[in-house]
Amino acid sequence: MVVNCSDHFHGFTQKMQAVDDEVLGAICRWLGDGRRCWLATVIETWGSSPRPVGSLFACNENGSIAGSLSGGCVEDDLLEKLTGGELAKNRAQYFQYGVTTEETEKFGLPCGGSLHIAIEPLTPEAGTLQHFTDLREQLSARRHAERRVELGTGRMSLHQQDVHAPLRWDADSETLVHTYGPRHQLFIIGAGMVSKYLAELALKLDYQVRVCDPREHLLNEFGVPGVMLINDMPDDAVSKFADDPASAIVALTHDPRIDDMGLMEALRTRAFYVGAMGSTRTSASRRERLLALDLSAGEIDRLHAPIGLPIGSKTPPEIAIAIMAEIIAIRQHALAETRESLAAATAG
């Protein structure tokens, strides 16, 4: 069963939920309340830019906002232009900030920076609300979704995707193709001391964190707000919650009866990282046990054990830092490989 932690989890998601979900959630609320609103997406940047391509900003006719484009004065100016009818009044529109040096200084953009955005006016119609509701449901189910928008016609469509892809902007046809993906997740097997420090680090890095342990008393004492606690055997929970390319899975109980069960399933998932805590000798014994449990050598080769970057860590917080550092390094490598594969497929 899942331990009831709705107060902690709800409070966390309200404060630190991924920005995309915050913006999409605001749009759904405004449309559901019958309010007209706008969605702006960063489609290109030149020079230095405080926000990456794909960043979202939304506002409604009453001046409420969600998300960010620059972290500076761009949002205030854009809100004024939209609510005043100067931009995207009746149709989607391309717009650029930072055309001149004066603009760059006025809007707080870094030296030489410019910001290119696509702005969509959204009216409270059933089809529009359903479009964004469906997109949020895809993300909630930890699936990727490609959103295609034709600025000239305002036509929007959604397509499920297996992997993330960089945002694409076709200036000639004014078509935006933006892949939304699930938030990165850390799935922790075991509710011990290292798990607590690791969960806190991961939360600060905007990971969704789940901790699974069949020992209910340890979960009850975990005490890290914002973590979803799962009182179940790890194999079932891994299969249900962490079988996707945006998840990292770590086994930290030191109890092979629990860790091995979770690893048997984890090494067959699409998770980008699977690791287990233990010494070199313990890790070698674990690999022998996993081979005897019908996992292939290739599946076992995916296991990072001993876990974490070798930084000489000894204490629980140091071990947590080493684990999180390795997860970040592996994630960035996997992202680079995905981008290279997509580029090669497009070129071919």
NORDA-V381224 format. One record per backbone hydrogen bond with DSSP energy under -1.0 kcal/mol. NH is the residue of the N-H (numbers start at 1). CO is the residue of the C=O. E is the energy in kcal/mol with one decimal. If there is no record, write none. Layout:
NH & CO & E
NH & CO & E
This chain:
9 & 5 & -2.6
10 & 6 & -3.0
11 & 7 & -2.2
12 & 8 & -2.3
13 & 9 & -2.6
14 & 10 & -1.9
15 & 11 & -1.2
16 & 12 & -3.5
17 & 13 & -1.2
22 & 18 & -2.0
23 & 19 & -2.6
24 & 20 & -2.8
25 & 21 & -2.6
26 & 22 & -2.0
27 & 23 & -2.3
28 & 24 & -2.2
29 & 25 & -2.1
30 & 26 & -2.8
31 & 27 & -2.8
32 & 28 & -2.3
33 & 29 & -1.6
34 & 31 & -1.5
35 & 30 & -3.1
37 & 122 & -2.4
38 & 59 & -2.6
39 & 120 & -2.2
40 & 57 & -3.4
41 & 118 & -2.3
42 & 55 & -2.4
43 & 116 & -2.7
44 & 116 & -1.4
46 & 114 & -1.7
54 & 42 & -3.0
55 & 52 & -1.7
57 & 40 & -2.1
58 & 66 & -2.9
59 & 38 & -1.5
60 & 64 & -1.8
61 & 36 & -1.9
63 & 60 & -2.1
66 & 58 & -2.3
68 & 56 & -1.6
73 & 107 & -1.0
77 & 73 & -2.1
78 & 74 & -3.1
79 & 75 & -2.6
80 & 76 & -2.0
81 & 77 & -2.3
82 & 78 & -2.7
83 & 79 & -2.5
84 & 80 & -1.4
85 & 82 & -1.3
86 & 81 & -2.5
87 & 81 & -1.1
93 & 119 & -2.5
95 & 117 & -2.5
97 & 115 & -3.1
104 & 100 & -2.2
105 & 101 & -2.2
106 & 102 & -2.6
107 & 103 & -2.7
109 & 104 & -1.9
113 & 110 & -2.5
114 & 46 & -1.8
115 & 97 & -2.7
116 & 44 & -2.7
117 & 95 & -3.2
118 & 41 & -2.2
119 & 93 & -3.1
120 & 39 & -2.9
122 & 37 & -3.7
125 & 123 & -2.8
129 & 125 & -2.4
130 & 126 & -2.4
131 & 127 & -1.9
132 & 128 & -1.8
133 & 129 & -2.3
134 & 130 & -2.8
135 & 131 & -1.7
136 & 132 & -2.1
137 & 133 & -2.0
138 & 134 & -2.1
139 & 135 & -1.9
140 & 136 & -2.5
141 & 137 & -1.8
142 & 139 & -1.7
143 & 138 & -2.4
145 & 180 & -2.5
146 & 159 & -3.9
147 & 178 & -3.0
148 & 157 & -2.5
149 & 176 & -2.8
150 & 155 & -2.3
151 & 174 & -2.6
154 & 150 & -2.9
157 & 148 & -1.9
159 & 146 & -2.0
161 & 144 & -2.1
168 & 177 & -2.7
170 & 175 & -2.5
174 & 170 & -1.2
175 & 170 & -1.6
176 & 149 & -2.9
177 & 168 & -2.8
178 & 147 & -2.9
180 & 145 & -3.1
185 & 246 & -2.4
186 & 208 & -3.0
187 & 248 & -3.3
188 & 210 & -3.3
189 & 250 & -3.1
190 & 212 & -2.9
196 & 192 & -1.5
197 & 193 & -1.7
198 & 194 & -2.7
199 & 195 & -2.8
200 & 196 & -2.0
201 & 197 & -2.1
202 & 198 & -2.7
203 & 199 & -2.3
204 & 200 & -1.7
205 & 201 & -1.2
206 & 203 & -1.8
207 & 202 & -2.6
208 & 184 & -2.8
210 & 186 & -2.3
211 & 228 & -2.4
212 & 188 & -3.2
213 & 230 & -2.3
216 & 214 & -1.1
218 & 215 & -1.1
219 & 215 & -1.4
220 & 216 & -2.4
222 & 219 & -1.5
227 & 224 & -1.2
228 & 209 & -2.3
230 & 211 & -3.0
231 & 1 & -1.4
232 & 230 & -1.2
237 & 233 & -1.6
238 & 234 & -3.0
239 & 235 & -1.9
240 & 236 & -1.8
241 & 237 & -2.8
242 & 238 & -2.4
244 & 242 & -1.5
247 & 244 & -1.6
248 & 185 & -2.5
249 & 273 & -2.7
250 & 187 & -2.5
251 & 275 & -2.3
252 & 189 & -2.9
258 & 255 & -1.6
259 & 255 & -3.0
260 & 256 & -1.5
262 & 258 & -1.9
263 & 259 & -2.8
264 & 260 & -2.4
266 & 262 & -2.7
267 & 263 & -2.6
268 & 265 & -1.4
269 & 266 & -1.4
272 & 247 & -1.6
275 & 249 & -2.3
276 & 304 & -2.0
277 & 251 & -2.4
283 & 279 & -2.7
284 & 280 & -1.9
285 & 281 & -2.1
286 & 282 & -2.2
287 & 283 & -2.1
288 & 284 & -1.7
289 & 285 & -2.1
290 & 286 & -2.6
291 & 287 & -2.0
292 & 288 & -1.7
294 & 291 & -1.2
295 & 290 & -1.7
300 & 296 & -2.2
301 & 297 & -1.9
302 & 299 & -1.1
303 & 300 & -1.8
304 & 274 & -2.7
309 & 322 & -1.8
311 & 309 & -2.0
319 & 315 & -2.7
320 & 316 & -2.3
321 & 317 & -2.0
322 & 318 & -2.2
323 & 319 & -2.3
324 & 320 & -2.6
325 & 321 & -2.5
326 & 322 & -1.8
327 & 323 & -2.3
328 & 324 & -2.3
329 & 325 & -2.2
330 & 326 & -2.7
331 & 327 & -2.6
332 & 328 & -2.4
333 & 329 & -1.8
334 & 330 & -2.6
335 & 331 & -2.4
336 & 332 & -2.1
337 & 333 & -2.3
338 & 334 & -2.2
339 & 335 & -2.3
340 & 336 & -2.2
341 & 337 & -2.4
342 & 338 & -2.4
343 & 339 & -2.4
344 & 340 & -2.4
345 & 341 & -2.5
346 & 342 & -2.3
347 & 343 & -2.4
348 & 344 & -2.1
